[in-house]
Amino acid sequence: ESLHSSIGLLGISAGSLLLAVHFYALPRAAPLIPSTALGVLLLILSSLLAYAGIRRSLRNASLFLSLCLTISVFWCGYGVVFILGGQGVLNDTGDFRNALVPGLVTFTLALLITAAVGFLCREVILAMIASALSLASAHEVAMHYSTAFGSFAVACNYMIVCLVGGYFALGRILYFLTKEKIALPGTDLAKQKTHAQIQSTSGSVNHFAVTGLILNMLSASVFGCRLLGLTDKLFVGQVPWLWAAGVYQIGICVLSYRVMDVLMATFFGFTSILKFAGGYCLLYPIWQPEPPSFPTPLLVVFSILFAVLALFITLKSPVDGLYFLVYVAYCIALACRPKGFFEGGPQGVAVAIFVASAVMTLIHLYNGKAGAKIPTGKGAVKALLARSSFLKLREGADLHAPYLGYSKYADAEVLGYACSVLASFAITMTGDPQAPLATVVIPWVVVAGGILKLLGGSVAFARGKTLESSAFILYAVMWIIWGLTRYGGLYGTTRSFHAAVGIIGFMLFNGFIVFCTLFLNIAWFFYSLTFWLIAVSFLLDTIHALPAGYDIAATLLFGLVSFYCFLSALFNSTFEGSCLPMGRPIVQLSGVGGGMTKCLHLPARKASSVKRIADILKNGGTCGIPTDTVYVLVAACNRPDAVEKAHHSKRQAQDRPMSLWISSLKQLEPAKHLFTPLLWDFMEAAWPSPISLVVPRGEWVDFLGMKDSAKYVGTAQSVAIRIPDCSVTTHLIDLVGPIVVTSANPTGEADTTHHNQVYAKLGDKVDAVLCDGPSPENIASTVVDCTKIDSGNIGFFRVGIVPKSQVLQILEQVQQK
């Protein structure tokens, strides 16, 4: 068992002890722990809990994960509020109450739901901790509204958490240190899990979604409490809850990509933008007494993006689709009210979001933990589409296959294109040059066009999409700089020569990207070209030469192209076929785009992957595999059709024939009498190693079952043969039998030293690639001519990683023997 659960529970116990001391000393004139110090300590513990929860999530501990991350974000916002109070930002008791109540209400309900699921699923320790924290939060809310409730009840609940969590954590540590010899009562819960429970938590379930839903409750609570009269005003003291929720929501977005949940990751990216926008609006009254106004076109577009996302999530779960529609209503409500978050309409929808998020939290948490499920309509729409001949859902192990290599993340292009749509429509609002902050533009441009686009670019790079990731990162930097400069009050009415030079630099870099997209596809060409038009509008604005309406036309054009790419990415990742194609390359060059057709990617570190590659080879496929030198293309000897396919797939030259690999000389044992004793002993002494021996061709070749395809292996007089010094390769040959090998690159090109290169050069010609990262060596094997070895002479066709002297030394030892 991992000790991360013990670390997490010790962190919860430590934070609870701090808060217990704080509330016990609250009636005193001077606090025992200063507010600033308490806030800093809570922030440190919140980061520890976030680490423990994420690390423990690798073992499918859904309830512990949700509890740790929920308490982490709670103490993060709570700690910042304490710091604001200690620094005098919250002036009186009323401000402190208005700042704390929205977070306390949220976590009272969220932890109560966690406790209920914990008791139902027999996770007693975690349920006790969650229920005690929920009661502590509820007592604290009551304490702020009535003097009849003292702080000692809150302190008692925190002491219960401290004792229970500390007991369980220390018990688990003792259990680990004594190698399972000593176990305190109730601390060996890991052994009580049944196989069915473990199975129910495995698979493609997104356990991080629960925390994301609780974060939606938190942001909705800030505005819903104002409508319901629980708080007197919206002000800067509530910003910590909103921005803590926004930061954690971006983290949940990344973690959702880790569990291959593209739609929920995109949804959480969208909702994080709303949280940062809400915090921005509450900060604005610090500079101006009037609340800021909202760009109506942007919110209408945002509601359309939410609606499209709801339509696609309905294919997976209709209940989730209905939940997404609440955010469609929220965006429309914000668009209809010029003051946005400060008006009753959006606040009413925020209350609906709070209730809907609480219900969805219960459903996701219970279904992720319990054996019996709450019905969500999952599979209903899928069953209907199964009858359709036009649309067919994309399923299977290669659903999230990366463009190049082996990646642990799902594709984030959907979010990247959507953020381009939001950023482009946001800057259609020119605003007041004298008061640029009065219009809420910065959150949409900086968070959506900048931060989330950087996230999308990073994920694209991890998946091997070098050009796409470069474009996303470049555009993200451009949006951040331009958004802060133009809409952050840094630009003003004067224009700078330096700004023009910087924009020209961006345009030159984007010009290179536009050129490269000629070889990618039509959609990406127009996507990069229209952004170049936006950069032109920025440049014209800096030199006071911007034609009227040009900037609006350029941004709208870029937004429409981005919206098409958004729809295309969604359709192509959900359905088979090309419903909305991205188009073919405008310029097609020979050898470019070899990896456009996805083939199977399997990690070499897994034995199951090697077995799948073996099955493909037995069925007549060809694969790229790692070796002790460079990557090679292989086919099974007993499949003549595969040998011929391998020969044609890389346009094998006649003067560079394919070679033969075995895993042991036992595979040639039936034909041992056809080899001379000296040659056999030399092979036995030289292998396994990166030494290929060219031996005389003879009847022994017929034992391998190549039939007519034997003409592609070796020459009419000789055949190169080798046993590689690589455990993965030899294990594969043990499963398949002798294999035919050639370098994994078109004839005349450099050797491939990474699985990404194999995919780029031969991705559309092979059936699978066994991925093992960079090659251990960048030099090919040494090829030795043994056709005249009986006369005591050997030659060298190629001196590779093994030098001549070492080969000659081996031969001398064999001859002496």
C-alpha positions in Angstrom: 0.0 0.0 0.0 1.2 3.5 -0.8 2.0 5.8 2.1 0.5 8.8 0.3 -2.8 8.1 2.0 -1.1 8.3 5.4 0.6 11.6 4.4 -2.7 13.0 3.3 -4.5 12.1 6.5 -1.6 13.4 8.6 -2.0 16.7 6.7 -5.7 16.8 7.4 -4.9 16.1 11.1 -2.3 18.9 11.3 -4.7 21.4 9.7 -7.5 20.4 11.9 -5.3 20.8 15.0 -4.3 24.3 13.9 -8.0 25.3 13.4 -9.0 23.6 16.7 -6.4 25.7 18.5 -7.6 28.8 16.6 -11.3 28.4 17.6 -10.5 27.4 21.2 -8.6 30.7 21.5 -11.1 32.8 19.5 -12.9 34.3 22.6 -9.6 35.7 23.8 -8.8 39.3 23.0 -5.6 38.4 21.2 -5.6 35.4 18.9 -3.2 32.6 19.8 -2.2 32.1 16.2 -2.1 35.3 14.1 -4.4 35.3 11.1 -1.6 35.8 8.6 0.4 32.9 10.1 -2.6 30.6 10.2 -3.4 31.5 6.5 0.1 30.7 5.4 0.1 27.4 7.3 -3.2 26.4 5.7 -1.8 27.2 2.2 1.2 24.9 2.9 -1.1 22.1 4.1 -3.4 22.5 1.1 -0.5 22.0 -1.3 0.5 18.9 0.6 -3.1 17.5 0.4 -3.3 18.2 -3.3 0.0 16.3 -3.8 -1.2 13.3 -1.7 -4.6 13.2 -3.4 -3.2 13.2 -6.9 -0.5 10.7 -6.1 -2.9 8.4 -4.4 -5.3 8.6 -7.3 -3.0 6.4 -9.3 -4.3 3.5 -7.2 -8.0 4.3 -7.9 -8.8 5.6 -4.4 -11.7 7.7 -5.6 -13.1 8.7 -2.2 -9.7 9.6 -0.7 -8.8 11.5 -3.8 -12.0 13.6 -3.6 -11.7 14.2 0.1 -8.0 15.4 -0.2 -8.6 17.7 -3.1 -11.8 19.1 -1.6 -10.1 19.9 1.7 -7.1 21.2 -0.2 -9.1 23.8 -2.2 -11.2 24.6 1.0 -8.0 25.4 3.0 -6.5 27.3 0.1 -9.3 29.7 -0.1 -9.8 29.7 3.7 -6.1 30.5 4.2 -6.1 33.5 1.7 -9.1 34.9 3.5 -7.3 34.7 6.8 -4.3 36.4 5.2 -6.5 39.2 3.9 -8.0 39.6 7.4 -4.5 39.7 9.0 -3.4 42.4 6.6 -6.4 44.6 7.3 -8.2 44.1 3.9 -11.3 42.8 5.7 -12.0 45.7 8.0 -14.8 44.4 10.3 -16.7 41.3 11.4 -19.3 41.7 8.7 -16.6 41.6 6.0 -15.1 38.5 7.5 -18.5 36.8 7.5 -19.3 37.8 4.0 -15.9 36.5 2.8 -16.1 33.1 4.6 -19.8 32.1 4.4 -19.9 31.1 0.6 -17.0 28.7 1.0 -18.2 27.3 4.3 -21.7 26.6 2.9 -20.2 24.8 -0.1 -17.9 22.6 1.8 -20.5 21.8 4.4 -22.6 20.2 1.7 -19.7 18.8 -0.3 -18.2 17.0 2.7 -21.6 15.8 3.8 -22.1 14.2 0.4 -18.6 12.6 0.7 -19.4 11.3 4.2 -22.7 9.8 3.1 -21.0 7.9 0.2 -18.2 6.9 2.5 -20.6 5.3 5.0 -22.6 3.6 2.2 -19.4 2.2 0.7 -18.0 1.2 4.2 -15.1 3.7 4.1 -15.7 4.4 7.8 -12.5 6.4 8.6 -12.9 8.7 5.6 -16.6 9.1 6.2 -16.0 10.1 9.9 -13.4 12.7 8.9 -15.7 14.1 6.2 -18.7 14.3 8.5 -16.7 16.0 11.3 -15.3 18.6 8.9 -18.8 19.1 7.5 -20.2 19.7 11.0 -17.3 22.1 11.8 -18.1 24.2 8.7 -21.9 24.2 9.6 -21.2 25.3 13.2 -18.9 28.0 11.9 -21.6 29.3 9.6 -24.1 29.3 12.5 -21.5 31.0 14.7 -21.3 34.0 12.2 -25.1 34.5 12.4 -25.9 33.8 16.0 -24.1 34.5 19.2 -25.8 31.4 20.8 -23.3 29.2 18.9 -19.9 29.4 20.4 -16.6 28.6 18.8 -15.9 25.6 21.1 -18.3 23.4 19.0 -16.3 24.1 15.9 -13.0 23.3 17.8 -14.4 20.0 19.1 -15.3 18.9 15.6 -11.8 19.7 14.4 -10.3 17.8 17.3 -12.3 14.7 16.3 -10.8 15.0 12.8 -7.3 15.4 14.3 -7.6 12.3 16.5 -9.3 10.0 13.9 -7.0 11.1 11.1 -3.9 10.9 13.2 -4.8 7.5 14.5 -5.5 6.0 11.1 -2.4 7.6 9.5 0.0 6.5 12.3 -1.6 3.0 12.2 -0.9 2.7 8.5 2.7 4.0 8.9 3.3 1.4 11.7 1.8 -1.3 9.5 4.2 -0.4 6.7 7.3 0.0 8.9 6.8 -3.4 10.6 6.2 -5.1 7.3 2.5 -5.9 8.1 3.3 -7.5 11.5 1.6 -4.8 13.6 -1.8 -3.4 12.6 -3.9 -1.1 14.8 -7.6 -2.0 14.9 -9.4 -0.5 11.9 -6.3 0.5 10.0 -5.9 -2.5 7.7 -8.8 -1.4 5.5 -6.9 -2.1 2.3 -7.1 -5.9 2.9 -10.9 -5.7 3.3 -11.4 -4.5 -0.3 -13.1 -7.2 -2.4 -12.1 -7.9 -6.0 -15.5 -6.5 -7.2 -14.8 -3.2 -5.5 -11.4 -2.9 -7.1 -12.9 -3.7 -10.4 -15.6 -1.1 -10.0 -13.1 1.7 -9.5 -10.9 0.7 -12.5 -11.3 1.5 -16.1 -11.9 4.8 -17.8 -13.7 6.5 -14.9 -12.7 10.1 -14.3 -12.4 10.3 -10.5 -11.2 13.9 -10.8 -14.6 15.0 -12.1 -16.1 15.0 -8.6 -13.6 17.7 -7.4 -14.3 19.7 -10.6 -18.1 19.6 -9.8 -17.4 20.7 -6.2 -15.4 23.7 -7.5 -18.4 24.6 -9.6 -20.5 24.6 -6.4 -18.0 26.9 -4.8 -18.1 29.6 -7.5 -21.9 29.4 -7.7 -22.1 29.7 -4.0 -20.4 33.1 -4.0 -23.1 34.7 -6.2 -26.0 32.5 -5.0 -25.4 33.5 -1.3 -25.7 37.2 -2.3 -29.1 36.5 -4.0 -30.4 34.5 -1.0 -29.3 37.1 1.5 -26.7 35.0 3.2 -24.1 37.7 2.4 -24.6 41.5 2.3 -22.4 42.3 -0.7 -20.0 41.0 -3.4 -16.5 42.3 -2.7 -12.8 41.5 -2.8 -13.0 39.2 0.2 -14.7 36.5 -1.9 -12.1 36.6 -4.7 -10.0 33.9 -3.0 -12.8 31.4 -3.3 -13.3 32.2 -7.0 -9.6 32.2 -8.0 -8.7 29.2 -5.9 -11.5 27.4 -7.7 -10.2 28.6 -11.1 -6.6 27.5 -10.4 -7.7 24.1 -9.1 -10.1 23.8 -12.1 -7.3 24.2 -14.5 -5.4 21.5 -12.6 -8.5 19.2 -12.8 -8.6 19.9 -16.6 -5.0 18.7 -16.9 -5.7 15.6 -14.8 -8.8 14.8 -16.9 -6.6 14.7 -19.9 -4.4 12.3 -18.0 -7.4 9.9 -17.7 -8.3 10.4 -21.4 -11.6 12.3 -20.7 -11.5 15.0 -23.4 -15.1 16.3 -23.0 -14.9 16.8 -19.2 -11.4 18.3 -19.5 -12.8 20.8 -22.0 -15.8 21.6 -19.8 -13.6 22.2 -16.8 -11.4 24.5 -18.9 -14.5 26.5 -19.9 -15.8 26.8 -16.3 -12.4 27.9 -15.0 -12.7 31.0 -17.4 -16.0 31.9 -15.7 -14.4 31.7 -12.3 -11.5 34.0 -13.2 -13.9 36.4 -14.9 -16.0 36.5 -11.7 -13.0 37.2 -9.6 -12.0 40.0 -11.9 -15.4 41.6 -11.6 -15.2 41.6 -7.8 -11.7 43.1 -7.9 -12.7 45.9 -10.3 -14.6 48.1 -7.7 -11.2 48.7 -6.0 -10.4 51.1 -8.9 -13.9 52.2 -10.0 -17.1 52.4 -8.0 -19.2 51.1 -10.9 -19.2 47.4 -11.8 -17.7 46.4 -15.2 -19.8 45.6 -18.2 -19.8 42.4 -20.2 -19.2 41.9 -24.0 -22.5 40.4 -25.1 -21.3 38.8 -28.4 -18.7 36.8 -26.5 -21.1 35.4 -24.0 -23.5 34.3 -26.8 -20.6 32.5 -28.5 -19.6 31.0 -25.1 -23.2 29.6 -24.7 -23.0 28.1 -28.2 -19.7 26.3 -27.3 -21.3 25.0 -24.1 -24.3 23.8 -26.1 -22.1 21.9 -28.6 -20.2 20.4 -25.7 -23.5 19.3 -24.1 -24.6 17.7 -27.3 -21.4 15.5 -27.4 -21.4 14.6 -23.7 -25.0 13.4 -24.1 -23.6 10.6 -26.2 -21.7 9.4 -23.2 -24.2 10.4 -20.4 -27.5 12.3 -20.9 -27.5 13.5 -17.3 -24.1 15.2 -17.9 -25.5 16.7 -21.0 -28.4 18.3 -19.0 -26.0 19.6 -16.5 -23.9 21.3 -19.2 -27.1 23.0 -20.4 -27.3 24.8 -17.1 -24.1 26.6 -18.1 -25.7 27.5 -21.4 -28.5 29.3 -19.5 -25.8 30.9 -17.3 -24.0 32.4 -20.3 -27.3 33.7 -21.8 -28.2 35.2 -18.4 -24.9 37.0 -18.2 -25.3 38.2 -21.8 -28.8 39.6 -21.1 -27.7 41.7 -18.0 -25.0 44.4 -18.7 -23.6 44.2 -15.1 -23.2 40.4 -15.3 -22.5 38.7 -12.0 -23.8 41.6 -9.9 -27.4 41.2 -11.2 -30.2 39.0 -10.0 -30.7 36.9 -13.2 -27.2 35.4 -13.3 -27.3 35.0 -9.6 -30.5 33.0 -9.8 -28.9 30.7 -12.4 -25.9 30.4 -10.1 -28.2 28.9 -7.4 -29.4 26.4 -10.0 -25.7 25.6 -10.8 -25.1 25.0 -7.1 -28.0 22.6 -6.7 -27.2 20.8 -10.0 -23.5 20.5 -9.2 -24.3 19.0 -5.7 -26.6 16.4 -7.4 -24.0 15.6 -10.0 -21.3 15.3 -7.3 -23.4 12.7 -5.5 -24.0 10.7 -8.7 -20.3 10.7 -9.8 -18.9 10.0 -6.4 -21.3 7.2 -5.7 -21.0 5.6 -9.2 -17.3 5.8 -9.0 -17.1 3.9 -5.7 -20.2 1.7 -5.3 -21.0 -1.5 -7.1 -24.6 -0.5 -7.7 -24.9 2.5 -10.0 -27.3 5.5 -10.0 -28.8 5.4 -13.6 -27.5 8.3 -15.8 -28.7 7.0 -19.2 -25.2 6.0 -20.1 -25.3 3.9 -23.2 -28.8 4.9 -24.2 -27.8 7.3 -27.0 -25.0 4.9 -28.0 -27.6 2.2 -28.5 -29.6 4.5 -30.8 -26.5 5.5 -32.8 -25.7 1.8 -33.3 -28.7 1.6 -35.6 -27.5 4.5 -37.7 -25.5 3.9 -40.8 -24.4 7.5 -41.1 -22.8 8.1 -37.6 -20.7 5.5 -35.9 -19.0 6.1 -32.6 -15.2 5.8 -32.5 -14.2 3.2 -29.9 -11.3 0.8 -29.2 -7.9 0.8 -27.6 -6.5 3.3 -30.2 -9.2 6.0 -29.4 -6.5 8.3 -27.9 -3.6 7.1 -29.9 -1.0 10.0 -30.1 0.1 11.4 -33.4 3.7 10.5 -32.6 5.0 8.2 -29.9 3.5 7.2 -26.6 1.6 9.8 -24.6 -0.2 9.8 -21.3 -2.6 12.6 -22.3 -5.7 12.8 -24.5 -5.8 15.3 -27.3 -6.4 18.9 -26.1 -6.9 20.4 -29.6 -10.7 20.8 -28.9 -9.9 23.2 -26.0 -7.3 25.0 -28.0 -9.6 25.8 -30.9 -12.4 26.8 -28.5 -10.1 29.2 -26.7 -9.2 30.8 -30.0 -12.9 31.3 -30.6 -13.4 33.0 -27.2 -10.3 35.2 -27.5 -11.1 36.4 -31.0 -14.7 37.3 -30.2 -13.6 39.0 -26.9 -11.4 41.5 -28.7 -14.2 42.6 -31.0 -15.1 44.8 -28.0 -13.1 48.0 -28.4 -14.0 49.4 -25.0 -13.2 52.9 -23.7 -9.6 53.9 -24.3 -9.8 56.1 -21.1 -11.1 53.2 -19.0 -10.0 49.9 -20.7 -10.7 47.8 -17.6 -14.4 48.8 -17.5 -15.2 46.1 -20.1 -14.5 42.5 -19.0 -12.1 41.4 -21.7 -8.9 40.5 -19.9 -10.2 37.1 -18.4 -11.4 35.9 -21.8 -8.2 36.9 -23.7 -5.5 36.1 -21.1 -7.1 33.0 -19.4 -8.8 31.5 -22.5 -6.5 32.7 -25.3 -3.4 32.6 -23.1 -3.2 30.2 -20.2 -5.6 27.5 -21.5 -4.0 27.7 -25.0 -0.6 27.2 -23.4 -2.0 24.1 -21.8 -3.3 22.9 -25.1 0.0 23.5 -26.8 1.9 21.6 -24.0 -0.4 18.6 -24.4 -0.1 18.7 -28.2 3.7 18.6 -27.8 3.5 15.6 -25.5 1.5 13.9 -28.1 4.1 14.5 -30.8 2.3 17.3 -32.7 5.2 19.6 -32.9 3.9 22.1 -35.5 0.4 22.4 -33.8 2.0 22.8 -30.3 4.3 25.5 -31.6 1.4 27.5 -33.1 -0.7 27.1 -30.0 2.1 28.3 -27.7 3.0 31.2 -30.1 -0.6 32.4 -30.2 -1.0 32.0 -26.4 2.0 34.3 -25.8 0.5 36.8 -28.3 -2.9 36.8 -26.7 -1.4 37.3 -23.2 0.9 40.2 -24.2 -1.7 41.9 -26.4 -4.5 41.4 -23.9 -2.6 42.8 -21.0 -1.2 45.7 -23.0 -4.4 46.7 -24.9 -7.0 45.9 -22.3 -5.0 46.3 -19.1 -4.4 50.0 -19.3 -0.7 49.6 -20.4 -1.3 50.7 -24.0 -3.2 54.0 -23.7 -3.6 56.4 -26.5 0.1 56.6 -27.4 1.6 54.0 -29.5 5.1 52.5 -29.2 7.7 51.7 -31.8 8.9 48.8 -29.6 5.4 47.3 -29.7 5.4 47.5 -33.5 8.8 45.7 -33.6 7.5 43.0 -31.3 4.4 42.4 -33.4 6.6 42.2 -36.6 8.6 39.5 -34.8 5.5 37.5 -34.1 4.3 37.9 -37.7 7.6 36.6 -39.0 7.4 33.5 -36.7 3.7 33.0 -37.7 4.7 33.3 -41.4 7.0 30.3 -40.9 4.0 28.4 -39.3 1.8 29.4 -42.2 4.4 28.0 -44.6 4.6 24.8 -42.7 0.8 24.3 -42.6 0.9 24.0 -46.4 2.2 20.5 -45.8 -0.3 19.8 -43.0 -3.9 20.4 -44.0 -6.2 23.1 -45.4 -7.9 23.9 -42.1 -4.7 24.6 -40.3 -3.5 26.7 -43.2 -6.5 29.0 -42.9 -6.3 28.9 -39.1 -2.7 30.2 -39.1 -3.3 32.6 -42.0 -6.3 34.3 -40.4 -4.3 34.7 -37.2 -1.7 36.4 -39.3 -4.4 38.9 -40.4 -5.1 39.6 -36.7 -1.4 40.3 -36.1 -1.6 42.7 -39.1 -4.4 44.5 -37.4 -2.4 44.8 -34.2 0.5 46.3 -36.2 -1.7 48.8 -38.1 -3.1 49.9 -34.7 0.3 50.6 -33.3 1.2 52.9 -36.3 -2.2 54.6 -36.3 -3.1 53.2 -39.7 -5.9 50.8 -38.9 -8.8 51.0 -41.4 -12.2 51.2 -39.8 -13.7 47.7 -39.4 -10.6 45.8 -40.4 -9.8 44.5 -36.9 -13.4 43.4 -36.4 -13.4 41.6 -39.8 -10.1 39.9 -39.1 -11.1 38.7 -35.6 -14.5 37.4 -36.8 -12.9 35.5 -39.7 -10.3 33.9 -37.3 -13.2 33.1 -34.9 -15.2 31.4 -37.6 -12.2 29.3 -38.8 -11.4 28.4 -35.2 -15.1 27.3 -34.6 -14.9 25.0 -37.6 -11.7 23.5 -36.3 -13.4 23.1 -32.9 -16.3 21.2 -34.5 -14.0 19.1 -36.7 -11.9 18.0 -33.8 -15.0 17.1 -31.8 -16.6 15.1 -34.6 -13.4 13.4 -35.7 -12.6 12.3 -32.1 -16.1 11.0 -31.5 -17.2 9.5 -34.7 -15.5 7.3 -37.3 -14.9 8.7 -40.7 -14.4 12.4 -41.7 -17.7 14.1 -40.9 -16.0 17.5 -40.9 -12.6 17.0 -42.5 -9.6 19.2 -41.8 -8.6 18.7 -45.5 -5.5 17.3 -47.2 -2.1 19.0 -47.4 -2.1 21.9 -50.0 1.5 20.9 -51.0 2.1 17.1 -51.0 5.8 16.1 -51.0 7.1 12.5 -51.2 8.1 11.3 -47.8 6.3 14.0 -45.9 3.2 13.2 -43.8 4.1 9.5 -43.4 2.5 9.5 -40.0 -0.9 10.9 -41.0 -2.5 7.5 -40.8 -2.5 6.4 -37.2 -1.1 3.0 -36.4 -1.0 1.2 -33.1 1.4 2.5 -30.4 2.4 0.2 -27.6 4.9 0.9 -24.7 7.8 -1.6 -24.7 7.9 -1.6 -20.9 4.7 -3.8 -20.8 4.9 -7.5 -21.5 1.3 -7.3 -22.8 2.5 -4.9 -25.5 5.2 -7.3 -26.7 2.5 -10.0 -26.9 0.3 -7.8 -29.0 3.1 -7.1 -31.4 3.8 -10.8 -31.6 0.2 -11.5 -32.5 0.3 -8.8 -35.2 3.5 -10.4 -36.7 1.9 -13.9 -36.6 -1.1 -12.6 -38.5 1.1 -11.2 -41.3 1.7 -7.7 -40.1 4.8 -5.6 -40.1 6.0 -3.6 -37.0 8.7 -1.1 -36.0 10.5 -2.2 -32.8 13.4 -1.1 -30.7 16.7 -3.0 -30.6 20.1 -2.8 -29.0 21.1 -0.3 -31.7 18.6 1.6 -33.8 14.9 1.0 -34.6 14.1 -1.6 -37.2 11.1 -2.8 -39.3 10.4 -6.5 -38.9 8.1 -9.3 -40.3 7.8 -13.0 -39.3 9.8 -15.4 -41.5 6.9 -17.9 -41.6 4.6 -15.2 -43.2 5.9 -14.8 -46.8 3.2 -12.1 -47.5 4.5 -10.0 -44.6 8.1 -10.4 -45.8 7.2 -9.1 -49.2 5.1 -6.3 -47.6 8.1 -5.2 -45.5 10.3 -5.1 -48.6 7.9 -2.9 -50.6 6.9 -0.6 -47.7 10.4 1.0 -47.5 11.3 0.7 -51.2 14.2 -1.7 -50.3 17.2 -1.3 -52.6 18.6 -4.4 -54.2 22.1 -3.7 -52.9 20.8 -3.5 -49.3 18.9 -6.7 -48.7 17.0 -7.6 -45.6 18.6 -9.6 -42.8 17.5 -12.4 -40.5 17.3 -12.3 -36.7 16.9 -15.1 -34.2 16.7 -15.2 -30.4 18.8 -18.3 -29.9 20.9 -20.7 -31.9 18.4 -23.4 -30.9 16.1 -22.0 -33.6 18.8 -23.1 -36.1 19.5 -26.4 -34.4 17.6 -28.5 -37.0 20.0 -27.1 -39.7 23.2 -27.2 -37.6 24.7 -29.9 -39.8 24.6 -27.4 -42.7 27.0 -25.0 -41.0 30.7 -25.6 -40.6 31.9 -26.2 -37.0 34.1 -23.1 -37.0 31.2 -20.9 -38.2 28.8 -22.4 -35.6 31.3 -21.8 -32.8 32.0 -18.2 -34.0 28.2 -17.5 -34.0 27.9 -19.0 -30.5 30.8 -16.8 -29.2 29.8 -13.6 -31.0 26.1 -13.4 -30.0 24.0 -11.9 -28.5 25.6 -8.6 -29.6 25.3 -5.9 -32.2 27.3 -8.0 -34.7 25.6 -9.2 -37.9 27.3 -12.2 -39.5 27.0 -12.6 -43.3 27.0 -16.4 -43.8 26.8 -18.6 -46.9 23.3 -19.1 -48.2 22.2 -22.7 -48.1 19.5 -25.2 -47.6 19.1 -24.0 -44.0 17.1 -21.0 -45.3 14.3 -23.4 -46.3 13.8 -24.4 -42.7 12.5 -20.9 -41.9 9.3 -21.1 -44.1 9.9 -18.0 -46.2 9.1 -19.8 -49.5 9.2 -17.4 -52.5 9.7 -14.4 -50.3 13.2 -15.7 -49.4 14.5 -13.8 -52.5 14.1 -10.6 -50.6 16.3 -11.7 -47.7 20.1 -11.6 -48.3 21.7 -12.2 -51.7 21.9 -15.2 -53.9 25.2 -16.2 -52.2 24.8 -15.0 -48.6 22.4 -14.0 -45.7 23.1 -11.7 -42.8 22.0 -13.1 -39.5 22.1 -11.9 -35.9 20.9 -12.4 -32.3 20.3 -8.9 -30.8 21.5 -8.0 -27.3 18.0 -6.6 -26.3 15.7 -8.5 -24.0 12.5 -7.0 -25.5 13.6 -8.0 -29.0 14.7 -11.5 -28.1 11.5 -12.1 -26.1 9.5 -11.0 -29.2 11.4 -13.5 -31.4 10.8 -16.2 -28.8 7.1 -15.6 -29.2 7.1 -15.3 -33.0 10.1 -17.3 -34.3 12.8 -16.0 -36.6 12.1 -12.6 -38.1 13.2 -10.7 -41.2 14.7 -7.3 -40.4 15.4 -4.1 -42.2 16.1 -0.6 -41.0 13.0 1.5 -40.1 13.6 4.2 -42.6 13.1 4.7 -46.4 16.2 3.6 -48.3 18.9 6.2 -48.4 17.7 8.1 -45.3 19.4 8.2 -41.9 18.7 5.5 -39.3 15.8 6.0 -36.9 16.8 6.4 -33.3 13.3 7.2 -31.7 9.9 5.7 -32.1 8.6 9.1 -33.2 10.8 8.9 -36.3 9.5 5.5 -37.1 6.0 6.8 -37.0 6.8 9.9 -39.0 8.6 8.0 -41.8 6.7 4.7 -42.0 3.5 5.3 -39.9 1.2 4.7 -42.7 3.0 1.6 -43.9 3.4 -0.4 -40.6 0.7 -2.0 -38.5 2.2 -1.1 -35.1 5.2 0.6 -33.4 6.7 -0.7 -30.1 7.7 2.5 -28.3 10.8 2.6 -26.1 11.9 6.2 -26.5 15.4 7.1 -27.8 17.7 4.3 -28.9 20.5 3.2 -26.6 22.9 3.7 -29.5 22.9 6.0 -32.5 25.2 3.7 -34.5 24.1 0.6 -36.4 25.5 -2.9 -35.9 28.9 -4.1 -37.3 28.4 -6.3 -40.4 31.1 -9.1 -40.7 31.7 -11.2 -43.8 31.9 -14.8 -42.7 31.6 -16.5 -46.1 35.3 -17.5 -46.1 35.7 -18.0 -42.4 36.9 -21.6 -42.9 40.0 -20.3 -44.6 40.7 -18.2 -41.6 39.7 -14.9 -43.2 36.8 -12.6 -42.4 35.9 -9.2 -43.9 33.9 -6.2 -42.8 31.0 -4.7 -44.9 30.3 -2.1 -42.2 32.1 -1.2 -39.0 29.5 -0.1 -36.5 29.2 0.0 -32.8 31.6 -3.0 -32.3 35.2 -2.2 -33.5 37.2 -4.5 -35.8 39.6 -5.4 -33.1 36.9 -6.8 -30.8 35.5 -9.0 -33.6 39.0 -10.3 -34.6 39.7 -11.1 -30.9 36.5 -13.2 -30.7 37.5 -15.1 -33.9 41.0 -15.7 -32.5 39.6 -17.1 -29.3 37.3 -19.4 -31.2 40.2 -20.7 -33.4 42.4 -21.3 -30.4 39.6 -23.3 -28.8 
